[in-house]
Amino acid sequence: MKLSLVIMAAGLGSRYGGNKQVDGIGPHGEILMEYSIYDALRAGFGKVVFIIKPEMREMMEGLCGRLAGRTALDGSLVEAAYVYQDFSSIPAFYSIPAERTRPFGTVHALLCAAEAVWEPCCVINADDFYGLDAYRQMAQELRRLPAEGCAAMVGYLLKNTASLHGTVTRGLCTGQQGYLKSVQETRNIQLYADGTLRDTKADRPLDPSAVVSMNFWGFMPSIFSVLRQDFADFLRAAGDDPKAERLLPEMVDDRLRQGTLKVSLLSSAGQWFGMTYREDRELVAQALRRLHEDGEYPENLWS
């Protein structure tokens, strides 16, 4: 069974102060999504779908040049596809506000990949490092799941996903007997030097060991019909709000409450890290260097 890795790379990265998706942070200038691709291929994925802005196409084709001729674990050639997250995919009934500049969130992003994904897929952020174990668990689960009404998510501990340099948004999860019961998209989460965490908007403490979604989702191709209806409903409710976004955790939580989606809750023994703020960069670079030095990755990923 072919599995697709879908990489959401069209975000603007405004808090980072630049295009962090293409920041060469590895020891030899590797960008974070290269590690995601490398890990996914050795976990059994055989296709990579990039959700990008049109102006990123040339850079992505350069990256995919390194994939040319590579084989997946099943011996087939690795496939690559590109899709654009732009306003051309917005339903005709909706009038885009004149002041709207940003995309419409991760539900819109994944929906833009509908014409390129016909197989079970793992959906990730371009600017996060998830670790090999997460991809192996997801590949195994995607091969097990029924085609309809089921999905999967790899969760991480909140304390390992926050930043000392500013607030972050995370999907706080509850689970029961190996399944996700709810995911509450929570903004304004701040980590402090003493290890405590707070929801600064609600002024409440948060459990450092809480499981959170880091947008590491596993879906069947049937999810796209769900996304189309969900996104249309969102646009009707959003009206002329120029900043409204529909996020995957929100869509999943609604389907969980309706009982129309069953989501396996997986946990990874690996390490997550990412760059929300520019000040996070050096810590991530150090962590990558250690992984290379420890033999988790070769000196050059694509040699």
C-alpha positions as CSV (number, residue, x, y, z in Angstrom):
1,M,0.0,0.0,0.0
2,K,1.4,3.4,-1.0
3,L,1.4,6.0,1.7
4,S,1.7,9.8,1.1
5,L,3.5,12.4,3.2
6,V,1.7,15.7,2.9
7,I,3.7,18.7,4.0
8,M,1.9,22.0,4.8
9,A,4.6,24.6,3.8
10,A,2.6,27.6,2.7
11,G,2.4,29.4,6.1
12,L,3.9,32.8,6.3
13,G,5.9,32.2,9.5
14,S,5.2,35.8,10.6
15,R,6.3,35.2,14.3
16,Y,9.6,33.8,13.2
17,G,10.4,36.9,11.2
18,G,11.1,35.2,7.9
19,N,10.4,32.1,5.9
20,K,11.4,29.5,8.4
21,Q,10.3,26.6,6.1
22,V,13.4,27.2,4.0
23,D,15.9,28.2,6.7
24,G,18.9,25.9,6.3
25,I,19.4,24.9,9.9
26,G,21.1,21.5,9.7
27,P,24.8,21.0,9.9
28,H,25.0,21.1,6.1
29,G,22.2,23.6,5.5
30,E,19.4,21.1,5.6
31,I,15.9,22.5,6.2
32,L,13.6,20.9,8.7
33,M,11.3,19.4,6.1
34,E,14.2,17.5,4.7
35,Y,14.4,15.5,7.9
36,S,10.7,14.9,7.7
37,I,11.0,13.5,4.2
38,Y,14.1,11.4,5.1
39,D,12.4,9.9,8.1
40,A,9.1,9.3,6.3
41,L,10.9,7.4,3.4
42,R,12.7,5.1,5.8
43,A,9.4,4.5,7.6
44,G,7.7,3.3,4.4
45,F,6.2,6.3,2.8
46,G,6.6,6.5,-1.0
47,K,5.1,9.8,-2.1
48,V,5.6,13.4,-1.0
49,V,3.0,16.1,-1.6
50,F,4.1,19.7,-1.0
51,I,1.5,22.3,-0.2
52,I,3.2,25.6,-1.0
53,K,2.9,29.2,-2.2
54,P,3.5,29.5,-6.0
55,E,6.7,31.5,-5.4
56,M,8.2,28.5,-3.5
57,R,8.0,26.2,-6.5
58,E,11.5,26.6,-7.7
59,M,13.0,26.0,-4.3
60,M,10.9,22.9,-3.8
61,E,11.9,21.5,-7.2
62,G,15.5,21.9,-6.2
63,L,14.8,19.9,-3.1
64,C,12.9,17.2,-5.0
65,G,15.9,16.9,-7.3
66,R,17.5,15.1,-4.4
67,L,14.6,12.6,-4.4
68,A,15.0,11.8,-8.1
69,G,15.6,8.1,-8.6
70,R,15.2,7.2,-5.0
71,T,13.2,4.2,-4.1
72,A,10.8,3.6,-1.3
73,L,11.0,0.6,1.0
74,D,8.7,-1.4,-1.3
75,G,11.1,-0.8,-4.2
76,S,9.0,1.7,-6.1
77,L,10.3,5.1,-7.2
78,V,9.5,7.9,-4.7
79,E,6.8,10.3,-6.2
80,A,6.6,14.0,-5.6
81,A,3.7,16.4,-6.3
82,Y,3.1,20.1,-5.7
83,V,-0.1,21.9,-4.9
84,Y,-0.7,25.6,-4.2
85,Q,-2.6,27.0,-1.2
86,D,-4.0,30.2,-2.7
87,F,-7.3,31.9,-3.2
88,S,-8.1,30.1,-6.5
89,S,-9.4,27.1,-4.5
90,I,-12.0,29.1,-2.6
91,P,-15.6,28.2,-3.4
92,A,-17.4,30.5,-5.8
93,F,-20.1,31.4,-3.3
94,Y,-17.6,33.2,-1.1
95,S,-16.3,36.7,-1.6
96,I,-12.8,37.1,-0.3
97,P,-12.4,40.3,1.8
98,A,-10.2,42.9,0.1
99,E,-7.9,43.1,3.1
100,R,-7.4,39.4,3.3
101,T,-3.7,38.4,2.7
102,R,-3.2,35.2,4.7
103,P,-4.4,31.7,3.8
104,F,-7.5,30.3,5.5
105,G,-5.7,27.8,7.8
106,T,-4.8,24.1,7.8
107,V,-8.2,22.7,6.7
108,H,-7.9,24.9,3.6
109,A,-4.3,23.8,3.1
110,L,-5.1,20.1,3.2
111,L,-8.1,20.6,1.0
112,C,-5.8,22.1,-1.7
113,A,-4.1,18.7,-1.9
114,A,-7.2,16.7,-2.7
115,E,-6.4,16.3,-6.4
116,A,-2.9,14.9,-5.6
117,V,-3.7,12.5,-2.7
118,W,-5.5,9.2,-3.5
119,E,-3.9,7.1,-0.7
120,P,-3.7,7.1,3.1
121,C,-1.6,10.1,4.1
122,C,0.3,11.6,7.0
123,V,-0.1,15.4,7.2
124,I,2.6,17.5,8.9
125,N,3.9,21.0,9.4
126,A,6.9,21.9,7.3
127,D,8.6,23.6,10.2
128,D,8.4,20.9,12.8
129,F,10.8,18.0,13.6
130,Y,8.8,14.9,14.6
131,G,11.4,12.0,14.7
132,L,11.5,8.7,13.0
133,D,9.4,6.8,15.6
134,A,6.4,9.0,14.8
135,Y,6.5,8.2,11.1
136,R,6.9,4.4,11.8
137,Q,3.9,4.5,14.1
138,M,1.8,6.4,11.7
139,A,2.8,4.2,8.7
140,Q,1.7,1.1,10.7
141,E,-1.5,2.7,11.8
142,L,-2.5,3.9,8.3
143,R,-2.1,0.4,6.9
144,R,-4.5,-0.9,9.6
145,L,-7.2,1.7,9.6
146,P,-10.5,1.2,7.7
147,A,-11.1,3.5,4.7
148,E,-14.0,5.4,6.2
149,G,-14.6,7.3,9.4
150,C,-11.1,6.7,10.9
151,A,-8.0,8.8,11.4
152,A,-4.9,8.9,13.6
153,M,-2.8,11.4,15.5
154,V,0.7,11.3,17.1
155,G,0.7,13.4,20.3
156,Y,3.5,15.0,22.2
157,L,3.9,16.4,25.7
158,L,3.1,20.1,26.1
159,K,6.2,20.8,28.1
160,N,8.4,19.7,25.1
161,T,6.6,21.8,22.6
162,A,6.4,25.3,24.1
163,S,8.9,28.2,23.7
164,L,10.5,30.5,26.2
165,H,10.5,33.2,23.6
166,G,6.8,33.8,23.2
167,T,3.4,32.2,23.2
168,V,2.4,29.3,21.0
169,T,-0.8,27.6,19.9
170,R,-1.3,23.9,20.7
171,G,-4.2,21.5,20.5
172,L,-4.7,20.2,24.0
173,C,-5.9,16.6,23.8
174,T,-7.9,14.2,26.0
175,G,-7.8,10.5,25.3
176,Q,-9.4,7.3,26.4
177,Q,-8.3,3.7,25.7
178,G,-6.0,4.7,22.9
179,Y,-8.4,7.0,21.1
180,L,-8.6,10.8,20.9
181,K,-11.7,12.1,22.7
182,S,-11.2,15.8,22.2
183,V,-8.7,18.4,21.0
184,Q,-9.0,22.0,22.1
185,E,-7.1,24.5,20.0
186,T,-5.5,26.7,22.7
187,R,-3.7,29.9,21.9
188,N,-1.4,32.1,24.0
189,I,0.4,29.2,25.8
190,Q,3.6,30.5,27.5
191,L,6.5,28.5,28.9
192,Y,8.4,30.1,31.8
193,A,12.0,29.5,32.9
194,D,10.9,27.5,35.9
195,G,9.1,25.0,33.7
196,T,5.6,26.2,34.4
197,L,3.1,26.8,31.6
198,R,0.1,29.1,31.4
199,D,-2.7,29.9,29.1
200,T,-2.1,33.7,29.3
201,K,-5.4,34.7,27.8
202,A,-7.5,32.7,30.3
203,D,-4.9,33.2,33.0
204,R,-4.8,29.5,34.0
205,P,-2.0,27.0,34.6
206,L,-1.5,24.1,32.2
207,D,-0.3,20.6,32.9
208,P,3.2,20.2,31.5
209,S,2.5,16.5,30.8
210,A,-0.7,17.2,28.8
211,V,-0.8,15.6,25.4
212,V,-1.0,18.1,22.5
213,S,-1.5,17.9,18.8
214,M,1.4,19.2,16.7
215,N,-0.4,18.7,13.4
216,F,0.8,15.1,12.9
217,W,-2.3,13.6,11.4
218,G,-3.1,10.4,9.6
219,F,-6.1,10.4,7.2
220,M,-7.8,8.2,4.7
221,P,-8.6,9.7,1.3
222,S,-12.3,9.9,2.3
223,I,-11.3,12.8,4.5
224,F,-11.5,15.2,1.6
225,S,-15.3,15.0,1.3
226,V,-15.4,15.9,5.0
227,L,-13.0,18.8,4.5
228,R,-15.0,20.3,1.6
229,Q,-18.2,20.4,3.6
230,D,-16.4,21.6,6.7
231,F,-14.6,24.4,4.9
232,A,-17.8,25.6,3.1
233,D,-19.5,25.8,6.5
234,F,-16.6,27.7,7.9
235,L,-16.6,30.3,5.1
236,R,-20.4,30.9,5.6
237,A,-19.8,31.5,9.3
238,A,-16.6,33.6,8.8
239,G,-18.3,36.2,6.6
240,D,-16.0,39.1,5.9
241,D,-13.6,38.5,8.8
242,P,-10.2,39.0,7.1
243,K,-8.3,36.9,9.7
244,A,-10.6,33.9,10.2
245,E,-8.9,30.5,9.9
246,R,-10.2,26.9,10.1
247,L,-7.7,24.6,11.7
248,L,-7.4,20.8,11.5
249,P,-7.7,20.3,15.3
250,E,-11.0,22.3,15.3
251,M,-12.4,20.2,12.4
252,V,-11.3,16.9,14.1
253,D,-12.8,18.0,17.5
254,D,-16.1,18.8,15.8
255,R,-16.2,15.4,14.2
256,L,-15.3,13.7,17.4
257,R,-18.2,15.4,19.2
258,Q,-20.6,14.4,16.4
259,G,-19.3,10.8,16.5
260,T,-18.5,10.8,12.8
261,L,-14.7,10.3,13.2
262,K,-12.7,7.9,15.3
263,V,-9.1,8.9,15.8
264,S,-6.3,6.6,17.1
265,L,-4.2,8.5,19.6
266,L,-0.5,7.5,19.2
267,S,2.4,8.7,21.3
268,S,6.0,9.0,20.0
269,A,9.1,7.9,21.9
270,G,11.0,10.4,19.7
271,Q,11.7,14.1,20.1
272,W,9.7,17.0,18.7
273,F,11.2,20.4,18.2
274,G,10.5,23.4,16.0
275,M,11.0,27.1,15.4
276,T,8.2,29.3,16.3
277,Y,10.4,32.3,17.0
278,R,13.8,33.2,15.6
279,E,15.3,32.8,19.1
280,D,14.4,29.1,18.9
281,R,16.8,28.6,16.0
282,E,20.0,27.9,17.9
283,L,18.5,25.3,20.2
284,V,17.1,23.4,17.2
285,A,20.4,23.6,15.3
286,Q,22.2,22.2,18.4
287,A,19.7,19.4,18.7
288,L,20.1,18.5,15.0
289,R,23.9,18.4,15.3
290,R,23.7,16.0,18.2
291,L,21.4,13.7,16.2
292,H,24.0,13.6,13.4
293,E,26.8,13.1,15.9
294,D,24.9,10.2,17.6
295,G,24.4,8.4,14.3
296,E,20.6,9.0,14.0
297,Y,21.3,10.7,10.7
298,P,24.3,10.3,8.3
299,E,26.7,13.2,7.9
300,N,24.9,14.2,4.7
301,L,21.2,13.2,4.5
302,W,21.2,12.6,0.7
303,S,24.7,11.2,0.0
